């Protein structure tokens, strides 16, 4: 299979999907639990207060049913229990956009990593803890992201960092409809 997808979702009515500090790490642990090499790998990610972005590589068919839906259900059930709430946490089913060009893959990784900067949460992407950017540029050696397919297009991790700081994805000629507004 080996197809790439941009998967994302946000909280119902733009509400937070993280209610306590430990929720962020729990979300990442759940991703690691559900994303196994036999089904799908996470290339890049960014968690935001009311939404998330995942750049995934599907290694089998039916990633939606085998990975994404069970993951979202599991996280929602845990948050509902912790927060003593009921109902949907996310605004419907996750969205997935097929990444059909190498240029799109590169610019999408930049878009994902710049998300907290664009939202005004930090002034540089390496300051956002809940993103794979630190792994991409060598400041952290996490086991969740598998950035090789993106990094292979650059001479060094510094070259990738320069690419990210070089500009916004929208300025790189990507169609507006592929970007997810927070």
Residue pairs with C-beta under 8 A, 6 or more apart in sequence:
1 58
1 59
1 60
1 61
2 57
2 58
2 59
3 57
3 58
3 98
3 99
4 43
4 55
4 56
4 57
4 58
4 98
4 99
4 105
4 149
5 55
5 56
5 58
5 63
5 96
5 97
5 98
5 99
6 53
6 54
6 55
6 96
6 97
6 99
6 108
6 112
6 178
6 180
7 53
7 54
7 55
7 56
7 68
7 94
7 95
7 96
8 51
8 52
8 53
8 54
8 94
8 95
8 180
9 51
9 52
9 72
9 90
9 91
9 92
9 93
9 94
9 95
10 17
10 50
10 51
10 52
10 90
10 91
10 182
11 17
11 50
11 51
11 89
11 90
11 91
12 87
12 88
12 89
12 90
12 91
13 91
14 50
14 182
15 50
16 49
16 50
17 23
17 27
17 49
17 50
17 51
17 52
17 79
17 89
17 90
18 24
18 27
18 47
18 49
19 79
19 82
19 83
20 82
23 79
23 82
24 47
24 129
24 130
26 75
26 78
27 47
27 52
27 75
28 47
28 130
28 144
30 71
30 74
30 75
30 78
31 42
31 45
31 54
31 71
31 144
32 143
32 144
33 71
34 67
34 70
34 71
34 74
35 41
35 42
35 56
35 67
35 71
35 144
37 59
38 59
38 60
39 58
39 59
39 60
39 63
39 66
39 67
40 56
40 57
40 58
40 59
40 60
40 63
40 67
41 56
41 57
41 59
41 146
42 54
42 55
42 56
42 132
42 144
42 145
42 146
43 55
43 56
43 57
43 109
43 132
43 145
43 146
43 147
43 149
43 150
44 53
44 54
44 55
44 108
44 109
44 112
44 113
44 132
44 136
44 145
44 147
44 150
45 52
45 53
45 54
45 55
45 112
45 131
45 132
45 144
45 145
46 52
46 53
46 112
46 113
46 115
46 116
46 128
46 130
46 131
46 132
46 133
47 130
47 131
48 115
48 116
48 119
48 121
48 130
48 182
49 121
50 182
51 180
51 182
53 111
53 112
53 115
53 180
55 99
55 105
55 108
55 109
55 112
56 63
57 146
57 149
60 66
64 94
64 96
68 94
68 96
69 93
72 90
72 93
72 94
75 89
76 88
76 89
76 90
79 85
79 89
80 86
80 87
80 89
95 180
97 178
99 105
99 108
102 153
104 174
104 178
105 149
105 150
106 150
106 153
106 163
107 169
107 172
107 174
108 169
108 174
108 178
109 136
109 147
109 150
110 163
110 164
110 169
110 172
111 168
111 169
111 174
111 179
112 131
112 132
113 125
113 131
113 132
113 133
113 136
113 164
114 125
114 164
114 168
114 169
115 131
115 182
116 122
116 125
116 127
116 128
116 131
117 123
117 124
117 125
117 128
118 168
119 182
121 128
122 128
124 165
125 131
125 133
125 164
126 133
126 134
126 137
126 139
132 142
132 144
132 145
132 147
133 164
134 140
134 142
135 141
135 142
135 144
135 145
135 147
136 145
136 147
136 150
136 151
136 157
136 160
136 161
137 157
137 158
137 160
137 161
138 157
150 160
151 157
151 160
154 160
154 163
169 179
170 176
170 179
